[in-house]
Amino acid sequence: MVVAGGSPLVRSALRASLQASAEGAATISDVDSAEKLLSMCSRQPHVVLSALEIGGTPLVAVLPQLLLASARVVVVSSQESVSLLPELLLRGATGFLSLEASGPQQLWDAVRDAASGGATLHPAVAMLVLEQWRATRSQQQPQLTAKEMEVLRAMMTGAPAKAIARDLGLSVKTIETHRSKIFTKLGVRSHAQAVQKAFELGLA
């Protein structure tokens, strides 16, 4: 396991916390440069507890190489930095721990979770990621008219065009026109694809 970046004082404190929790069961190194970290991880996979910068190099710049070396990267930083975390998580970081709010046991649990393929997220980051995901999903939501939504919901029941036309009091030709516009807006080519896409977008 490797503690990377941040000040010497922070690295020393993190190592001490981890060693106390590990009770001598793990080898814990620390590095102050991206070059040393990459060299270490290239020889064998490591769990890396990293600051946002490693010797002046942004973590995001070396993250792809760390992931290629099968490293599991947990970001350890101040809660003030949470706005920077979603990009790192999307790029493959395993999680985030707050320097202010994480005790020795939480650090050790995060390392074990990362080593076993799990993830650790501070609650503030989890909420931020959720909010950004919601915002992104909202931006991607197709803009269907009220009538197109009626037709789409009817399509999701499996009803054919004639039945939909009868239930909505419209002509079959009008239903077909609405279906064509729905296909275009959802980026699909068939009734089945439109229904699947609607479920994926939460339009049910």
C-alpha positions as CSV (number, residue, x, y, z in Angstrom):
1,M,0.0,0.0,0.0
2,V,1.2,3.5,-0.8
3,V,0.5,6.9,0.6
4,A,1.1,9.5,-2.1
5,G,1.3,13.3,-2.3
6,G,0.3,15.9,0.2
7,S,2.6,17.3,2.8
8,P,5.2,15.2,4.6
9,L,3.3,15.7,7.8
10,V,0.0,14.4,6.3
11,R,1.8,11.4,4.8
12,S,3.4,10.6,8.1
13,A,0.1,10.8,9.9
14,L,-1.7,8.6,7.4
15,R,1.1,6.0,7.6
16,A,1.0,6.0,11.4
17,S,-2.8,5.6,11.3
18,L,-2.6,2.7,8.8
19,Q,0.2,0.9,10.6
20,A,-1.7,1.1,13.9
21,S,-4.8,-0.4,12.4
22,A,-2.9,-3.0,10.3
23,E,-0.9,-4.2,13.4
24,G,2.1,-4.9,11.2
25,A,0.2,-7.0,8.7
26,A,0.9,-4.7,5.8
27,T,3.9,-2.9,4.2
28,I,3.1,0.9,3.9
29,S,5.2,3.1,1.8
30,D,5.0,6.8,1.0
31,V,6.1,8.8,-2.0
32,D,6.4,12.5,-2.8
33,S,6.4,12.4,-6.6
34,A,4.3,11.0,-9.4
35,E,7.4,9.4,-11.0
36,K,8.1,7.4,-7.8
37,L,4.5,6.3,-7.5
38,L,4.3,5.1,-11.1
39,S,7.5,3.3,-10.8
40,M,6.4,1.5,-7.6
41,C,3.0,0.6,-9.0
42,S,4.5,-0.7,-12.3
43,R,6.3,-3.4,-10.4
44,Q,3.2,-4.7,-8.6
45,P,-0.4,-3.6,-8.0
46,H,-1.0,-1.4,-5.0
47,V,-3.7,0.3,-3.1
48,V,-2.9,4.0,-3.3
49,L,-4.1,6.6,-0.8
50,S,-3.5,9.8,-2.8
51,A,-3.8,13.5,-2.4
52,L,-5.1,15.6,-5.3
53,E,-1.6,16.5,-6.2
54,I,1.6,14.4,-6.0
55,G,4.7,16.5,-6.0
56,G,3.0,19.2,-8.0
57,T,1.5,16.7,-10.5
58,P,-2.3,16.5,-10.5
59,L,-3.6,13.1,-9.6
60,V,-5.9,13.2,-12.6
61,A,-2.9,13.4,-14.9
62,V,-1.4,10.1,-13.7
63,L,-4.6,8.2,-12.8
64,P,-4.8,6.4,-16.2
65,Q,-1.3,5.0,-15.8
66,L,-2.1,3.9,-12.3
67,L,-5.2,2.1,-13.4
68,L,-3.2,0.4,-16.2
69,A,-0.9,-0.9,-13.5
70,S,-3.9,-2.3,-11.7
71,A,-3.6,0.1,-8.8
72,R,-6.7,0.9,-6.7
73,V,-6.8,4.6,-6.0
74,V,-8.5,6.2,-3.0
75,V,-8.4,10.0,-2.8
76,V,-7.7,11.4,0.6
77,S,-8.2,15.2,0.8
78,S,-10.0,18.0,2.6
79,Q,-13.8,18.2,2.4
80,E,-13.3,21.6,0.7
81,S,-12.1,19.6,-2.4
82,V,-15.2,17.5,-2.9
83,S,-16.2,19.4,-6.0
84,L,-13.1,18.0,-7.8
85,L,-13.9,14.4,-6.9
86,P,-16.7,13.5,-9.4
87,E,-14.3,13.7,-12.3
88,L,-11.7,11.5,-10.6
89,L,-14.4,9.0,-9.7
90,L,-15.7,8.9,-13.3
91,R,-12.1,8.4,-14.5
92,G,-11.7,5.3,-12.2
93,A,-10.7,6.4,-8.7
94,T,-12.1,3.9,-6.1
95,G,-13.3,6.4,-3.6
96,F,-12.7,9.4,-1.3
97,L,-12.0,9.9,2.3
98,S,-12.1,13.2,4.2
99,L,-8.9,14.1,6.1
100,E,-10.9,15.9,8.7
101,A,-13.5,13.2,9.3
102,S,-11.6,9.9,8.8
103,G,-10.1,8.0,11.7
104,P,-7.6,5.2,11.6
105,Q,-10.2,2.5,11.4
106,Q,-12.0,4.2,8.5
107,L,-8.7,4.5,6.6
108,W,-7.9,0.9,7.1
109,D,-11.4,-0.2,6.1
110,A,-11.1,1.9,3.0
111,V,-7.8,0.2,2.1
112,R,-9.3,-3.3,2.6
113,D,-12.4,-2.4,0.6
114,A,-10.3,-1.1,-2.2
115,A,-8.0,-4.1,-2.2
116,S,-11.1,-6.4,-2.5
117,G,-12.6,-4.4,-5.3
118,G,-15.0,-2.3,-3.2
119,A,-15.3,1.4,-3.0
120,T,-15.4,4.0,-0.2
121,L,-17.2,7.4,-0.5
122,H,-17.5,10.1,2.1
123,P,-21.2,11.0,2.4
124,A,-20.7,14.6,1.1
125,V,-19.1,13.2,-2.1
126,A,-21.8,10.6,-2.5
127,M,-24.4,13.3,-2.4
128,L,-22.4,15.5,-4.9
129,V,-22.0,12.6,-7.3
130,L,-25.7,11.8,-7.1
131,E,-26.7,15.5,-7.8
132,Q,-24.4,15.7,-10.8
133,W,-25.7,12.4,-12.1
134,R,-29.3,13.7,-11.7
135,A,-28.3,17.0,-13.5
136,T,-26.7,15.1,-16.4
137,R,-29.6,12.7,-16.7
138,S,-32.0,15.7,-16.7
139,Q,-30.1,17.4,-19.5
140,Q,-30.2,14.1,-21.6
141,Q,-34.0,13.7,-21.1
142,P,-35.8,13.9,-24.4
143,Q,-38.3,16.8,-24.7
144,L,-41.5,15.0,-25.5
145,T,-44.8,16.8,-25.8
146,A,-47.7,15.9,-23.4
147,K,-49.5,14.0,-26.3
148,E,-46.3,12.2,-27.2
149,M,-45.9,11.1,-23.6
150,E,-49.5,9.8,-23.7
151,V,-48.7,7.8,-26.8
152,L,-45.4,6.5,-25.4
153,R,-47.0,5.3,-22.2
154,A,-49.7,3.6,-24.2
155,M,-47.0,1.9,-26.3
156,M,-45.3,0.7,-23.1
157,T,-48.4,-1.4,-22.4
158,G,-47.8,-3.2,-25.6
159,A,-51.0,-1.9,-27.3
160,P,-51.0,-1.7,-31.1
161,A,-51.5,1.6,-33.0
162,K,-55.2,1.0,-33.6
163,A,-55.9,0.3,-29.9
164,I,-53.9,3.4,-28.9
165,A,-55.9,5.5,-31.4
166,R,-59.2,4.3,-30.1
167,D,-58.2,4.8,-26.4
168,L,-56.9,8.4,-27.0
169,G,-59.7,9.3,-29.4
170,L,-57.2,10.0,-32.3
171,S,-56.8,8.6,-35.8
172,V,-54.3,5.8,-36.5
173,K,-52.5,8.2,-38.8
174,T,-52.0,10.7,-36.0
175,I,-50.8,8.0,-33.7
176,E,-48.3,7.0,-36.4
177,T,-47.1,10.6,-36.7
178,H,-46.6,10.8,-32.9
179,R,-44.7,7.4,-32.9
180,S,-42.4,8.7,-35.6
181,K,-41.6,11.8,-33.6
182,I,-41.1,9.7,-30.5
183,F,-38.6,7.4,-32.3
184,T,-36.7,10.4,-33.6
185,K,-36.5,12.1,-30.1
186,L,-35.5,8.9,-28.4
187,G,-33.0,7.9,-31.1
188,V,-34.6,4.5,-31.8
189,R,-36.1,2.7,-34.8
190,S,-38.8,0.4,-33.4
191,H,-41.6,0.1,-30.9
192,A,-39.6,-2.3,-28.8
193,Q,-36.5,0.0,-28.7
194,A,-38.7,3.0,-27.8
195,V,-40.2,1.1,-24.8
196,Q,-36.7,-0.1,-23.7
197,K,-35.4,3.4,-23.9
198,A,-38.3,4.9,-22.0
199,F,-37.7,2.5,-19.1
200,E,-33.9,3.3,-19.2
201,L,-34.8,7.1,-19.0
202,G,-37.3,6.5,-16.2
203,L,-40.2,7.7,-18.3
204,A,-42.5,4.9,-17.1
